[in-house]
Structures are given as C-alpha cells and as structure tokens.
Amino acid sequence: MLAPKQESITAENGELNFTLKKNIQYLCPSTLSNLSLSFEDDLPGFASSWSIIFTTSTGSVALPETVKWSIADPIFEANKTYWLSFISLGEDSYLGVWSVIGEVNNK
C-alpha cells in the first residue's frame, strides 16, 4: 500500500479555512488560532482518505457535522499537535480518528 502524498500548507495570521483534498496528508507547520476544515468531493465507488497534522494555540477547530468520530469526539486543547484522519462512509458522511501527537512547551 502506498503512503498518501504529503503537502505543507500555511496559515495567514494563525487562521486557516481549508478544503482537504482526498488522499493527501497535509502538514501545517504554523500554530493555528482558528481552523475550519471541509472535504473535497469523493468519487463514488473509490476509497478516499483525508488527513491533516496541525498545532492549535487556542483549541478552536471547526469540522463538518457529517464527521462521525471513532471512539470519542476530540477535545482540542491549546498548544497540542493533532493528527486527524478521515475516510468516506458515503452520502457526505465521514469517519474520523484523531490523536495528540505532540505538545508545545512555551517555557
């Protein structure tokens, strides 16, 4: 199995309103104060995934209501780095998984 293509994205003034393209893992190296995500349309009959790694400064993250979380809904906290990954469940519904993969030490 091939790893997804990786791309770096930037945020202006700590804010990012972004549409995730399928089968690409995005990395946002800047710390975000505000993140709003949506998904590129999926092709029926094909497996697709969406992924992003980011760090929040405030914990403000907006995702489509069509995301169903595996196990538990994430609680986004400031100064933590998150990895979010999604797959299509069909009919504009997505299954999401998340993990805290780092913490920013501001000392």
URSUL-V332383 format. One record per residue. N is the residue number from 1. PHI is phi in degrees with one decimal (999 if undefined). NEAR is the number of other ideal C-beta (glycine too) atoms within 8 Angstrom. D_FIRST is the distance of its C-alpha to the first C-alpha in whole Angstrom. Layout:
N & PHI & NEAR & D_FIRST
N & PHI & NEAR & D_FIRST
This chain:
1 & 999 & 2 & 0
2 & -81.8 & 3 & 4
3 & -72.6 & 5 & 7
4 & -66.2 & 9 & 9
5 & -61.2 & 6 & 12
6 & -114.4 & 9 & 15
7 & -138.8 & 8 & 19
8 & -96.1 & 8 & 22
9 & -126.9 & 9 & 25
10 & -116.8 & 7 & 28
11 & -119.2 & 10 & 31
12 & -91.8 & 6 & 35
13 & 54.3 & 5 & 37
14 & 77.3 & 10 & 34
15 & -116.1 & 10 & 34
16 & -140.9 & 12 & 30
17 & -114.4 & 4 & 30
18 & -138.7 & 11 & 27
19 & -100.7 & 7 & 25
20 & -73.2 & 14 & 21
21 & -88.8 & 7 & 19
22 & -68.2 & 11 & 16
23 & 62.0 & 8 & 12
24 & -129.0 & 12 & 14
25 & -98.4 & 11 & 15
26 & -96.3 & 13 & 19
27 & -123.8 & 11 & 21
28 & -107.4 & 14 & 24
29 & -72.5 & 5 & 26
30 & -84.6 & 8 & 30
31 & -76.7 & 9 & 31
32 & -103.8 & 14 & 32
33 & -94.5 & 10 & 35
34 & -151.2 & 9 & 34
35 & -131.6 & 12 & 30
36 & -129.4 & 10 & 30
37 & -117.9 & 13 & 26
38 & -138.9 & 7 & 26
39 & -117.2 & 12 & 23
40 & -64.8 & 8 & 22
41 & -55.5 & 4 & 23
42 & -92.3 & 9 & 20
43 & -91.0 & 7 & 20
44 & -56.9 & 5 & 21
45 & 86.8 & 3 & 18
46 & -119.7 & 6 & 15
47 & -76.8 & 5 & 13
48 & -137.7 & 10 & 13
49 & -139.3 & 10 & 13
50 & -133.6 & 15 & 16
51 & -152.5 & 13 & 16
52 & -151.1 & 13 & 19
53 & -119.9 & 12 & 21
54 & -155.5 & 12 & 25
55 & -118.8 & 13 & 28
56 & -102.0 & 17 & 31
57 & -99.9 & 9 & 34
58 & -126.8 & 7 & 36
59 & 88.2 & 8 & 33
60 & -88.9 & 9 & 34
61 & -133.0 & 10 & 31
62 & -115.5 & 6 & 31
63 & -127.0 & 8 & 28
64 & -58.9 & 8 & 28
65 & -67.7 & 4 & 30
66 & -80.4 & 7 & 27
67 & -83.2 & 10 & 25
68 & -107.8 & 9 & 25
69 & -91.1 & 11 & 24
70 & -74.2 & 6 & 23
71 & 74.2 & 4 & 25
72 & -150.8 & 4 & 28
73 & -68.3 & 4 & 28
74 & -71.0 & 9 & 28
75 & -114.6 & 5 & 31
76 & -80.5 & 9 & 31
77 & -120.4 & 7 & 33
78 & -63.9 & 7 & 34
79 & 64.2 & 11 & 33
80 & -122.7 & 12 & 30
81 & -100.5 & 11 & 26
82 & -118.8 & 14 & 24
83 & -117.5 & 10 & 20
84 & -116.3 & 13 & 20
85 & -138.8 & 10 & 17
86 & -135.4 & 14 & 17
87 & -129.2 & 10 & 16
88 & -79.1 & 9 & 18
89 & -103.9 & 8 & 20
90 & 89.5 & 5 & 22
91 & 50.7 & 4 & 26
92 & 56.6 & 4 & 25
93 & -125.9 & 9 & 24
94 & -132.4 & 14 & 21
95 & -101.8 & 11 & 20
96 & -115.9 & 12 & 20
97 & -125.4 & 10 & 20
98 & -145.6 & 10 & 21
99 & -154.4 & 6 & 22
100 & -84.7 & 8 & 25
101 & -115.2 & 7 & 23
102 & -176.6 & 7 & 26
103 & -137.8 & 7 & 30
104 & -86.4 & 9 & 32
105 & -98.8 & 5 & 35
106 & -92.0 & 4 & 38
107 & -84.4 & 2 & 41
